[in-house]
Amino acid sequence: MNFLRKLIDTARRNPWFLAGVVLPVVLSAIYYFGVASPQYVSESRFAIKAPNQRGAQVSSFANLIQTTGLSAGQEQSNQIIDYVRSRSALTVLSKGMPIRQAFGNNKIDPISRFPQPWDTDSFEDLFDYYRGKVQVSRDTDTGLVVLRAIAFDPKEAANINEKLLQQSEQLVNELNENARTKAIEEATGRVVEAEKRVAAARTAIAAYRNKASVVDPLQEATGVAEIANRLITERAALEAQLTTLRSVTPDHPAIPALREQIASLTREIERQTARVVGGANTISGKLPSYDALLLEQELASELLVLSQTTLEGARTEALKQQFYLERVVNPNVPDQPEYPRALKIVLTILGFALCLYFIIWMFVVGILEHAPED
């Protein structure tokens, strides 16, 4: 009481105190206690989780490793937080409910309702007003995302919160669908590229066979070697027979014929050997190019199998929901207004006005004390 009397006496003696302290406090008290419309807050809490997300029962070393990056669902939670604060969220919200009427009802006091006296009815001003009425943040203790919607009617506050939650759930589903579609498209593109590579390898082999007039150089070389080995065996037998005849009957009439057969076999062996080695047009000269084409076909075929397996895995993963929004606390319909906090605001204005007044007063007194006397 004594403090109030001193304030009144000071106000009577000092009109500046009345204008700088008493008047702002009285006007703010009249507004916040008598004019300001009550504002209700609807709160909800949710988390973004993955179906295969494990619990918290991991070792301390694993926790240390996990802190180096975003945990499962944390990146998606950040995306939801940014979305709720965005113009896109307000645009979709405006289509789902009369948001301008909720914030601009004539029953709301002129200073609190939209548009405020210093604003227009533009979307940008509505967005700025929306940012002040919708609060979304992460609870560092629990990791949950906290969504608070402020409105002048408790049901409208709960409705705004529910609509934003539904939009967030839809966004999570869209993010999942985009990820799945992208994975399938990338896997399908790899399969198509692998199929083209296999087809190109087969075409190259066919063109080489036509150009080199050979089906399979390796098989042909094997066949030629078998023929040469058989001829060598026959020649060895004839040479043994010739040696025997020379030893037993040097003048045997079959000796010239055996010599001619041995010479003929030798020429054929040399001809077959020349088919395999001895130049670029031989089988051995054609073999490296054919082996390279054959290796390319094998690698392309293995890549095709791997790409098809990846595509099947992507399609299987597409049947699962990668992330989902789990509601922990549903939007409530508040029964008591949370704003405005009239007493706190009025006392804050009083303290600020007193501090500002005494600072200016001490400044003026200091100037007067140091002013030169005439």
C-alpha positions in Angstrom: 0.0 0.0 0.0 2.8 2.4 0.9 4.4 1.7 -2.5 1.2 2.5 -4.3 0.7 5.7 -2.4 4.3 6.7 -3.2 3.6 6.0 -6.9 0.4 8.1 -6.8 2.1 11.0 -5.0 5.0 10.8 -7.5 2.5 10.8 -10.4 0.7 13.9 -9.0 4.0 15.8 -8.7 5.5 14.5 -11.9 3.4 14.4 -15.0 6.2 12.6 -16.9 6.0 9.7 -14.5 2.2 9.7 -15.1 2.7 9.6 -18.9 5.7 7.2 -19.0 4.8 4.7 -16.2 1.2 5.0 -14.9 -0.5 5.5 -18.2 1.1 2.5 -20.1 0.4 0.2 -17.1 -3.2 1.3 -16.7 -3.9 0.9 -20.5 -2.2 -2.5 -20.6 -4.2 -3.6 -17.5 -7.5 -2.4 -19.1 -6.7 -4.3 -22.3 -5.4 -7.6 -20.9 -7.8 -7.8 -18.0 -10.9 -6.4 -19.7 -10.6 -6.5 -23.5 -8.2 -9.2 -24.6 -9.8 -12.3 -25.9 -8.9 -15.6 -24.2 -6.7 -17.9 -26.2 -6.8 -21.7 -25.9 -3.9 -24.1 -26.6 -4.4 -27.6 -28.0 -1.2 -29.8 -27.7 -0.3 -33.1 -29.3 2.9 -35.2 -29.3 4.1 -37.6 -31.9 7.2 -39.4 -33.1 8.4 -40.7 -36.5 9.4 -44.3 -36.4 10.4 -47.2 -38.7 8.9 -50.7 -38.5 12.3 -52.2 -37.8 13.4 -49.5 -35.4 14.9 -51.1 -32.3 14.4 -50.0 -28.8 16.9 -48.2 -26.6 18.5 -51.4 -25.2 21.9 -51.0 -26.9 25.3 -50.7 -25.5 26.9 -47.4 -24.6 29.4 -47.8 -27.5 26.5 -48.2 -29.9 24.9 -45.0 -28.5 28.2 -43.2 -29.0 28.3 -44.3 -32.6 24.7 -43.3 -33.2 25.3 -39.8 -32.0 27.5 -39.2 -35.0 24.4 -39.1 -37.3 20.7 -38.8 -37.4 18.9 -41.7 -35.8 16.0 -43.5 -37.6 13.1 -41.1 -38.0 14.9 -38.1 -36.7 15.5 -36.7 -40.2 11.8 -37.3 -41.1 10.9 -35.5 -37.8 12.9 -32.5 -38.9 11.1 -32.5 -42.2 7.7 -32.5 -40.5 8.8 -29.6 -38.2 9.9 -27.6 -41.2 6.7 -28.5 -43.1 4.3 -27.4 -40.2 6.2 -24.0 -40.2 5.9 -23.6 -44.0 3.5 -21.8 -46.3 2.6 -25.2 -47.8 1.1 -26.4 -44.5 -1.0 -23.2 -44.2 -2.2 -23.5 -47.8 -3.4 -27.0 -47.3 -4.9 -26.1 -43.9 -6.8 -23.2 -45.4 -8.4 -25.6 -47.9 -9.4 -28.0 -45.1 -11.0 -25.4 -42.7 -11.9 -21.7 -42.7 -8.7 -20.6 -41.0 -9.3 -16.9 -41.8 -12.6 -17.0 -39.9 -11.1 -18.9 -37.0 -8.5 -16.2 -36.6 -10.6 -13.2 -37.8 -13.9 -13.7 -36.0 -15.5 -10.4 -35.0 -15.9 -11.6 -31.5 -12.2 -11.5 -31.1 -10.7 -8.2 -29.8 -9.4 -6.0 -32.7 -5.8 -6.2 -31.6 -5.6 -10.0 -31.3 -7.7 -11.0 -34.4 -6.5 -11.2 -38.0 -5.8 -9.0 -39.7 -4.2 -7.0 -36.9 -4.5 -3.2 -37.2 -1.0 -2.9 -38.7 -1.5 -5.8 -41.2 -3.4 -6.4 -44.4 -5.5 -9.4 -45.4 -2.8 -10.8 -47.6 -1.5 -14.4 -47.4 1.9 -13.3 -46.3 0.4 -11.5 -43.3 -1.8 -14.5 -42.6 1.3 -16.7 -42.7 3.1 -14.4 -40.2 0.1 -14.6 -38.0 -0.1 -18.4 -38.4 3.6 -18.7 -37.3 2.6 -17.0 -34.0 -0.3 -19.3 -33.4 1.2 -22.7 -34.3 4.3 -23.8 -32.4 6.2 -27.0 -33.2 9.4 -28.1 -31.6 11.3 -31.2 -30.4 11.3 -32.3 -26.8 15.0 -32.9 -26.1 14.2 -35.1 -23.1 11.8 -37.6 -24.9 12.7 -36.9 -28.5 9.0 -36.4 -29.3 7.7 -33.6 -31.5 5.4 -31.2 -29.7 2.7 -29.5 -31.7 0.8 -26.6 -30.1 -2.1 -24.8 -31.8 -3.4 -21.6 -30.4 -6.9 -20.3 -31.2 -9.7 -18.3 -29.7 -12.0 -21.3 -29.4 -11.0 -24.6 -27.7 -12.6 -26.7 -30.5 -11.0 -24.7 -33.2 -7.6 -25.1 -31.5 -8.1 -28.9 -31.4 -9.3 -28.9 -35.0 -6.3 -27.0 -36.2 -4.0 -29.4 -34.3 -5.8 -32.4 -35.7 -5.7 -31.1 -39.3 -1.9 -30.4 -39.1 -1.4 -33.9 -37.7 -3.3 -35.4 -40.6 -1.3 -33.3 -43.1 1.9 -34.5 -41.4 0.8 -38.1 -41.7 0.1 -37.6 -45.3 3.5 -36.0 -45.8 5.2 -39.0 -44.2 3.3 -41.3 -46.6 4.3 -39.2 -49.6 8.0 -39.3 -48.5 7.8 -43.1 -48.2 6.1 -43.3 -51.6 8.7 -41.0 -53.2 11.5 -43.1 -51.7 10.0 -46.3 -52.9 9.3 -45.0 -56.4 12.8 -43.6 -56.7 14.4 -46.9 -55.6 12.3 -48.9 -58.0 13.0 -46.5 -60.9 16.7 -46.6 -60.2 16.7 -50.5 -60.0 14.6 -50.7 -63.2 17.0 -48.4 -65.0 20.0 -50.6 -64.0 18.1 -53.7 -65.3 17.5 -51.9 -68.6 21.1 -50.9 -68.9 22.3 -54.4 -68.1 19.9 -55.9 -70.7 21.3 -53.4 -73.3 24.8 -54.4 -72.3 24.0 -58.1 -72.7 22.4 -57.6 -76.1 25.3 -55.5 -77.2 27.8 -58.2 -76.1 25.8 -60.9 -78.0 25.7 -58.8 -81.1 29.4 -58.2 -80.9 30.1 -61.9 -80.7 27.8 -62.7 -83.6 29.5 -60.0 -85.7 32.9 -61.3 -84.8 32.0 -64.8 -85.7 30.8 -63.7 -89.1 33.9 -61.6 -89.7 36.3 -64.2 -88.6 34.4 -67.2 -90.1 34.6 -69.1 -86.8 31.9 -70.1 -84.3 34.1 -70.7 -81.3 37.9 -70.4 -81.7 38.6 -72.3 -78.5 36.5 -75.3 -79.5 37.9 -75.2 -83.0 41.5 -75.1 -81.6 40.6 -78.1 -79.5 39.3 -80.0 -82.5 42.4 -79.1 -84.5 44.6 -80.3 -81.7 42.7 -83.6 -81.5 43.2 -84.1 -85.2 46.9 -83.3 -85.1 47.4 -85.6 -82.1 45.6 -88.4 -83.9 47.7 -87.9 -87.0 50.9 -87.8 -84.9 49.9 -91.1 -83.4 49.3 -92.6 -86.8 52.6 -91.3 -88.1 54.4 -92.8 -85.1 52.9 -96.2 -85.8 53.9 -96.0 -89.4 57.4 -94.9 -88.5 57.7 -97.9 -86.1 56.4 -100.2 -88.8 58.9 -98.7 -91.3 61.8 -99.2 -88.9 60.8 -102.8 -88.4 60.6 -103.6 -92.1 64.0 -101.9 -92.7 65.5 -104.1 -90.0 64.0 -107.4 -91.1 63.6 -107.0 -94.9 65.4 -103.9 -96.2 64.1 -104.6 -99.7 60.5 -105.0 -98.8 58.2 -103.5 -101.5 56.0 -101.8 -98.9 58.7 -99.5 -97.6 58.2 -96.8 -100.3 54.5 -96.7 -99.6 55.1 -96.3 -95.9 57.5 -93.5 -96.5 54.9 -91.7 -98.7 52.2 -92.2 -96.0 54.6 -90.8 -93.3 55.4 -87.8 -95.5 51.7 -87.2 -96.2 50.9 -87.4 -92.5 53.7 -85.0 -91.7 52.4 -82.4 -94.2 48.9 -82.7 -92.8 50.2 -82.3 -89.2 52.0 -79.2 -90.3 48.9 -77.9 -92.0 46.7 -78.5 -89.0 49.4 -76.9 -86.7 49.5 -73.9 -89.0 45.8 -73.4 -88.6 46.3 -72.9 -84.8 49.5 -70.9 -84.6 51.7 -68.8 -86.8 49.8 -65.5 -87.6 46.9 -63.1 -87.1 44.5 -65.2 -89.2 45.2 -68.4 -87.2 43.0 -69.6 -84.4 45.4 -68.5 -81.7 45.4 -65.0 -83.3 41.6 -64.9 -83.2 41.3 -66.3 -79.7 42.2 -63.1 -77.6 39.5 -60.9 -79.3 37.0 -63.7 -78.9 37.9 -64.2 -75.2 37.4 -60.5 -74.5 34.0 -60.5 -76.2 33.1 -63.7 -74.3 34.2 -62.2 -71.0 32.2 -59.0 -71.6 29.1 -61.2 -72.2 29.7 -63.1 -69.0 30.1 -59.9 -67.0 27.0 -58.3 -68.6 25.0 -61.5 -67.8 26.1 -61.4 -64.1 25.3 -57.7 -63.9 21.9 -58.4 -65.3 21.2 -61.1 -62.7 22.4 -58.7 -59.9 20.3 -55.9 -61.3 17.2 -58.1 -61.4 17.8 -59.3 -57.9 18.1 -55.6 -56.7 14.9 -54.8 -58.5 13.0 -57.6 -56.8 14.4 -56.4 -53.5 13.2 -52.9 -54.2 9.7 -54.2 -55.1 9.6 -56.2 -51.9 10.7 -53.2 -49.9 8.0 -51.2 -51.6 5.4 -53.4 -49.9 6.6 -52.2 -46.5 6.1 -48.8 -44.9 9.5 -47.4 -44.3 8.4 -44.7 -41.7 5.2 -43.9 -40.0 3.9 -41.2 -37.7 3.0 -42.6 -34.2 0.7 -40.4 -32.1 1.7 -40.4 -28.5 -0.7 -37.6 -27.3 -3.7 -36.8 -29.4 -4.9 -33.2 -29.7 -6.9 -32.2 -26.6 -9.8 -29.8 -26.3 -8.7 -27.3 -23.7 -11.2 -26.2 -21.0 -9.1 -23.2 -19.7 -7.4 -20.4 -21.7 -3.7 -20.3 -21.5 -3.3 -16.8 -23.0 -3.2 -13.9 -22.4 -1.2 -14.1 -19.2 -2.5 -10.8 -18.1 -0.8 -10.4 -14.7 2.6 -11.4 -16.0 2.4 -9.1 -18.9 1.2 -6.1 -16.8 3.9 -6.6 -14.2 6.5 -6.9 -17.0 5.3 -3.6 -18.5 5.4 -2.0 -15.1 8.9 -3.1 -14.4 10.2 -2.1 -17.9 8.5 1.3 -17.6 9.9 2.0 -14.1 13.4 1.0 -15.2 13.2 3.2 -18.3 11.8 6.1 -16.3 14.5 5.9 -13.7 17.3 5.6 -16.3 16.0 8.7 -18.1 15.5 10.5 -14.7 19.1 9.7 -13.6 20.4 10.8 -17.0 18.6 14.1 -16.8 19.6 14.7 -13.2 23.2 14.0 -14.1 23.1 16.6 -16.9 21.6 19.2 -14.7 24.1 18.7 -11.9 27.0 19.1 -14.4 25.4 22.0 -16.2 27.4 25.3 -15.8 25.7 28.0 -13.7 25.0 31.3 -15.4 
